[in-house]
Amino acid sequence: MGTGPAGAGGSAHTETRITAEASIRSPFRGDFRVELLVAPGDVVAQGQPVLRATKAHAFTITAPMPAKVASIDMDRGQRLKSMLFYHEPGAGRHVFDVPDAMDGPVIWRLLANTGLWRAFRQRPGASPAFGDIRPAAILVMAHDTRPGAGRPLDWVRSRGAEIEAGLEALTRLTDGPVLMVRPRGAEVDQRHATGRVTLIDAPDVHPLGLAGPHVLRHAPASFDRPVWDIHIEAVADIGALIRTGMIPATKTVALTGPGMRTPLLQRVQAGADVRELLLGKVVPGNHLVLGGSAIDGAPARWVRWGSHQVTVLMAPPPEKPPHWLRAALSRTARPLPVIPTAGLDRALGGVVPVMPLIRAISAGDTETATALGALSLVEEDLALVDYLTGAEPRIARQLRALIDRAAVEEGVA
């Protein structure tokens, strides 16, 4: 499986669209308690800090656009659910002070203060990098092989100086390697960081445009040696922040799928309103809108942080309710078996034997699964396995449960 028409050779039409509403959500799957820096009705500049973590005040979340704060939804424990913004074009952009001396701790503090710490995803666990832990390695993804995904290097082709500055910053965040995964033979301007950046050529075959197989092969993750991955566009954003003191106002999203009149790329603000983005761009009928690809996506109302794809599928007609006896039998049925196939053998890029890993995850065998590399994987890395097998319960969900259990056993949960 390779990239779809939205990214083919950069030929798809690209436009900038700032939606009238935008929303931000918690960057954590679990407990993320925050302190509010603004209130409903306040007008904020794009990039202005609006929330900060209760346990680590340096870590903030910033406004996705110049806006009025419309509403804030939090539970009684001060856990963030969502914050809604209305576009206010005249509210401007927030400018941060960028220190002249930029060693690793200073860079990380700058990224924490500006909200760009969320650009890094930490393995094990797929959690945002949060705190003072230095990674054993950083993987830069300049490739994406999910069906319908765009070609990230096309999006950043004009941002060479920003990529250089961003890569240089990454080399100061880790004493380990910085690995960049790119399409085979593609050119990336990384001259100033070349001594610390290793290029990994990957074919246009899914899942080799995902970080997981490359983390497994080149820098296996563990709880005492976490590994971060980051998208190439976010690296350019870090470089832009260092050069200008401002967070870029937009990110690139591929709008794809059979429900689109024409696949296209759009530059949008983080948290953009998906319904507005798709207005007038979908074919008639009922649709299922996913954040992500048809393989790994989930129903989406807003463009979530870290997502670079929205897939529009044609929704199937509603099925008639099954007979009560058939429904009862299906509820009590055993888990669906996984049948080995040639396709399944390649579902993790040939990096690890898939069937033994699946068996270990399904059995809750933490020791064997860890030995086979489960701590280097996140749910999206096993989405193709689930797509090919139709396994129930989903292997990706079982992976999440296994990693959570391993974290408790290691005392890091």
Helices and strands as residue ranges (DSSP letters): G 5-10, E 14-17, E 21-25, E 34-36, E 43-44, E 49-53, E 60-62, E 67-74, E 80-87, G 89-91, H 104-114, G 116-119, E 121-123, E 127-128, E 137-141, H 152-155, H 160-171, E 178-183, G 191-193, E 197-202, H 211-218, E 227-231, H 232-244, E 251-256, E 264-268, H 274-278, E 287-291, E 298-299, E 309-314, H 324-331, H 342-345, H 354-363, H 366-371, G 374-376, G 379-382, H 383-389, H 395-410
